[in-house]
Amino acid sequence: MDGQLLPLASAGPAENMAIDQALLEAVDGGTAPVLRFYRWTEPTLSLGYFQKASNRNRHSASQALTMVRRATGGGAIVHDSELTYSFAWPLEKTSTGARTDLYRQTHRAVIAALSDFGIPASRWGDLSSAATEQDPFLCFMRRTDEDLIVSGYKVVGSAQRTGRRAVLQHGSILLAASPHAPELPGVNNLAGKSIDALQLADRVANRIAEVFSLNFVFFPSDEAIKRRAMVISQERFDSQNWNEKR
């Protein structure tokens, strides 16, 4: 199967979220699967869709950051020393609930990519059945079965949003501790490495292509996606009503 690959790029908080939504809509409308890697033009705190904006007071180190509310659930993420990905995948039929297979296959590709750099990572579900705190503010303080763990710390977490005929999965791969979340080390800290975002993005793309049997074609820009993302950004992710809706 052919897929579209967007090369690593940086954008602002609202624009990043709007591009992901526009890509979900495109795949929902029948385009090929799309894998995107991105970074952020400024350190940003993204809230999970169901989190209360007032709860950001629970984490003092990130309170000065620009905030955006994601369309997916989960806990808050400090986007700084990390690599963000999104993967829009077509569905044969619509059903409720998370696509666990998509989580598992994507994270299997990330495990293989990290292994290529000599970094062993494991699913939390394969390591422990111990209960954890149910609702910490930060995503990387939470644990679910599909989260990826290096040396006891969560380094990869993902979340999904489903359309009519497609699902968007996006997630964060921590590269290093941020001054805005110093309690969360990344893979470079934990493994004594110096992997940069571009190196990791290239390797993860190759491994996702293998796992999903995809032939990726570079998809550097699309004017229709850009125009749609601009509208979505203005109507939703750049709106105070959206970001502080809870």
C-alpha positions in Angstrom: 0.0 0.0 0.0 1.2 3.5 -0.8 1.4 6.0 2.0 2.3 9.7 2.3 5.2 10.9 4.4 5.5 14.5 5.6 9.1 15.4 6.4 10.0 16.8 9.8 9.0 20.5 10.2 8.1 22.9 12.9 4.9 24.9 13.4 3.1 26.8 16.2 0.7 25.2 18.7 -2.6 25.9 16.9 -1.2 25.2 13.5 0.3 21.8 14.5 -3.1 20.6 15.9 -4.9 22.0 12.9 -2.7 20.2 10.4 -3.3 16.9 12.1 -7.1 17.5 12.0 -6.9 18.4 8.3 -4.9 15.2 7.6 -7.5 13.2 9.4 -10.2 14.7 7.3 -8.2 14.0 4.1 -7.7 10.3 4.9 -11.4 10.2 6.1 -12.2 11.4 2.6 -10.3 8.6 0.9 -6.6 9.7 0.5 -3.7 7.3 1.4 -2.5 7.0 5.0 -0.3 9.9 6.1 2.6 9.9 8.5 3.8 13.2 9.8 6.7 14.2 12.1 6.9 17.7 13.7 8.3 19.9 16.3 7.1 23.1 17.9 8.2 26.7 17.3 7.9 27.4 21.0 7.8 25.2 24.1 4.1 24.3 24.4 1.7 22.6 26.9 -1.0 20.6 25.1 -3.9 19.5 27.2 -5.9 16.3 26.6 -9.3 17.0 25.2 -11.1 16.2 28.5 -8.7 17.9 30.9 -9.7 21.1 32.7 -7.6 24.1 31.8 -7.5 25.1 35.5 -5.6 21.9 36.2 -2.5 23.2 34.7 -1.9 24.8 38.1 -0.9 21.3 39.2 2.3 21.6 37.3 4.2 24.8 38.1 7.2 24.3 35.8 5.0 24.6 32.7 2.6 27.4 33.7 4.4 30.0 31.6 4.0 28.0 28.4 1.5 28.6 25.6 -1.4 26.2 25.9 -3.4 24.4 23.3 -6.1 21.8 23.7 -5.7 18.6 21.6 -8.5 16.8 19.9 -7.4 13.6 21.5 -7.6 12.5 25.2 -5.0 11.7 27.7 -2.8 13.9 29.9 -1.0 17.1 29.3 2.3 17.0 27.3 5.2 19.5 27.4 6.3 19.7 23.8 9.9 20.9 24.0 12.8 18.3 23.9 10.7 15.7 22.0 9.6 14.5 18.6 5.9 14.5 17.8 4.3 12.3 15.2 0.8 11.8 13.8 -0.4 8.9 11.7 -3.8 9.1 9.9 -5.0 5.6 9.0 -8.1 4.6 7.0 -10.7 2.4 8.6 -12.8 -0.3 6.9 -15.7 0.4 9.2 -16.5 2.7 12.0 -16.7 1.4 15.6 -16.3 3.0 19.0 -13.3 2.6 21.2 -9.5 2.8 20.7 -7.8 1.0 17.8 -5.5 -1.1 20.0 -3.9 -2.8 17.1 -2.9 0.6 15.7 -1.3 1.6 19.0 0.5 -1.7 19.3 1.8 -1.8 15.7 3.0 1.8 15.7 4.7 1.4 19.0 6.3 -1.8 17.8 7.8 0.2 15.0 9.1 2.8 17.6 10.6 0.0 19.7 12.4 -1.3 16.6 13.6 2.2 15.8 15.0 2.8 19.3 16.6 -0.6 19.2 18.5 0.5 16.0 20.2 3.1 18.2 20.9 0.6 20.9 18.1 1.6 23.2 15.9 -1.2 24.6 12.2 -0.1 25.1 9.3 -2.2 26.3 5.5 -2.0 26.5 4.4 -1.1 30.0 1.8 -4.0 29.7 4.7 -6.4 29.3 6.5 -5.1 32.4 4.0 -4.7 35.2 0.4 -5.1 36.2 0.8 -2.8 39.2 -1.8 -0.1 39.5 -0.7 3.5 39.1 -2.2 6.9 40.0 -5.3 7.2 37.9 -5.2 10.8 36.8 -1.8 12.6 37.0 -1.8 15.9 35.1 1.1 15.1 32.8 0.8 12.3 30.2 4.3 11.0 30.9 3.4 10.4 34.6 0.6 8.1 33.5 1.0 4.4 32.5 -1.2 2.4 30.1 -0.4 -1.0 28.6 0.8 0.4 25.2 3.1 3.1 26.6 6.8 2.6 26.0 9.2 2.4 28.9 13.0 2.9 29.0 14.9 2.3 32.2 11.6 2.5 34.2 10.5 5.8 32.6 7.8 6.4 30.1 9.3 7.8 26.9 6.5 7.3 24.4 2.8 7.9 24.7 0.1 8.2 22.1 -3.6 9.0 21.8 -6.3 8.7 19.1 -9.2 10.5 17.5 -11.6 8.7 15.2 -13.4 10.1 12.2 -16.1 8.4 10.1 -13.7 6.3 8.0 -10.2 7.1 9.5 -8.4 7.4 12.8 -5.7 9.9 13.8 -3.1 8.7 16.2 -0.5 11.1 17.4 2.1 10.8 20.1 5.3 12.1 21.6 8.7 10.6 21.9 10.7 12.2 24.6 14.3 13.0 23.6 15.5 14.8 26.7 14.3 16.4 29.9 12.9 19.9 29.4 13.4 22.7 31.9 9.5 23.0 31.7 9.2 19.3 32.9 12.6 18.5 34.5 11.2 15.4 36.2 10.7 13.6 32.9 13.9 12.3 31.3 14.1 11.3 27.6 15.7 8.6 25.7 19.0 10.5 25.4 19.2 11.1 29.1 18.4 7.5 30.0 20.7 5.8 27.4 23.5 8.4 27.3 22.9 9.0 23.6 22.7 12.1 21.4 20.0 11.2 18.9 18.4 14.2 17.2 14.8 14.5 16.1 15.6 14.1 12.4 17.6 10.9 12.9 14.8 9.4 15.0 12.1 10.5 12.6 13.8 8.9 9.6 14.3 5.6 11.5 10.7 5.5 12.9 9.4 6.2 9.3 11.4 3.3 8.0 10.2 1.0 10.7 6.5 2.0 10.3 6.8 1.3 6.6 8.0 -2.2 7.4 5.4 -2.9 10.1 2.5 -1.6 8.0 3.8 -2.8 4.6 3.7 0.8 3.3 5.6 2.4 0.4 6.0 6.0 1.6 6.0 8.8 -0.9 7.2 12.2 0.3 4.4 14.7 0.6 6.1 18.0 1.4 3.2 20.4 0.9 -0.4 20.5 -0.2 -2.2 23.8 -0.7 -5.6 22.3 0.1 -4.4 20.9 3.4 -2.8 24.2 4.2 -6.0 26.1 3.5 -8.1 23.7 5.5 -5.6 23.8 8.4 -5.8 27.6 8.5 -9.6 27.5 8.8 -9.4 24.8 11.5 -6.8 26.8 13.4 -8.9 29.9 13.4 -12.1 28.2 14.3 -10.8 25.8 16.9 -7.2 25.5 18.2 -6.4 29.2 18.2 -9.6 30.0 19.9 -9.8 30.7 23.7 -13.3 29.2 23.7 -11.8 25.9 22.5 -8.6 25.9 24.6 -10.5 26.8 27.8 -13.7 25.0 27.1 -13.3 22.9 30.2 
